[in-house]
Amino acid sequence: MLKLVIYAYLSNIYSCCKIEDTVKDKISFMWLASGLEPDHNTVNRFQSKHLKNTVNGIFTQVVVMPVEMGYLTPDVSYIDGTKMG
């Protein structure tokens, strides 16, 4: 569920109902959901219970990990894959 919700956020989809609909329509969302079709209540409960206080930490880790692995440098900005320094 975490990967599904994060992918939805990255795709500018924030509504639980819209996430539910997108899982039924887009193959990438179907794959991330492992063939399951969570309804909007399930998505909402997951967001409320697990993401409410942790989403900022998760996105921070998404940036910190590639820096630690040497793929990115914190002194350079990257926008849409374009290196701007």
Steps between C-alpha positions, in 0.01 A plus 500: 500500500789736575646478150154549350428815701845650443475433126157664499641806677785516248235485224311794659216277618409576861133407527427155642211459255724596208765250617231231512389584144856519368585153636221366283609690188881522482725197469780659704264546794362148457854362518586702811179380664598139421172440322293613798243778474494688830197722542523863603425417866797262513729760344371764742553278805854420387581868448351598836660221699841465337583813300362792696814555707757320286464622140758779542753251638435262211560767237812615687635145482429494125743792466756399764550143377627587149726768652651242735544258209685767301239538224409858596679790663312728737663815360336456157129532418336243273170579330338241273836326460672822395809585703502865598804621689 
